[in-house]
Amino acid sequence: MTDQEKNEIMASSIFTGVQKHKATSMTQLAVSMGLLKKGQSVSGSFSKKVKSLVPDIDNLFIINREKIKAEAGNGGSEGKGANQVSAANEAKGTKVAKEPKVAKVVAEPKSSPQKTPKTPKPLKTLKTAKTVKAPKSKVSSPGSSSLYPRHEKNPFRLNSSYSKVFDCFASFKNGVRRDELLTKVSEAVGKDLMHSKYDLAVIISAKDSNTGPRHRSCPEGFWVRRENDNLTLEID
């Protein structure tokens, strides 16, 4: 087994641990991958290898922690609200019911003789309006994406999320800041920032060279140059 194949297996295990098992730290990630038992400490070499394959791993941990915190907060507030409603209903049930008031009998008014209504005149027949045909919708070109033109060397399936991320990234010829790129990718794929970050992480996992280490869903033929927080797509 080559080093590249090991990296691909490790990268897939990392994304499974983050997305499926919702790992929020290196220790939880190692446990979910079966490389560590609970109570043991994670090694520095493991952390270094994970960051080399998935540079955004710390941000993905933060997203999972915020998501778990939000889910816990929603559950607590819903339970509290249900208890308050239940207590209010019980309090209402303890009140002594008042005796109903006896309604007064009202004498029915004398009916007056009704006049025979006049027969209305027949209405004129209205002419049927012609049906207006709806304009035909324009069919978009099968080779174009929604926001960015398809790059001639885009290796991903047409109109897939990865394909739209690649075309969006390729539109920045001189590079782009990571946070700005994430915002543009979210608009291009039509997802929120958290789910867009997973798609972007696959693309920017390519490093060093056109055949360098990368996520198993990321084909060869391009790589990402990193200069501080600026990313540049290098295409063969």
Secondary structure, 3 states (H helix, E strand, C coil): CCHHHHHHHHHHHHHHHHHCCCCCCHHHHHHHCCCCCCCCCCCHHHHHHHHHHCCCHHHHHHHHHHHHHHHHHHHHHHHHHHHHHHHHHHHHHCCCCCCCCCCCCCCCCCCCCCCCCCCCCCCCCCCCCCCCCCCCCCCCCCCCCCCCCCCCCCCCCCCCHHHHHHHHHHCCCCCEEHHHHHHHHHHHHCCCHHHHHHHHHHHCCCCCCCCCCCCCCCCCCEEEEEECCEEEEEEC
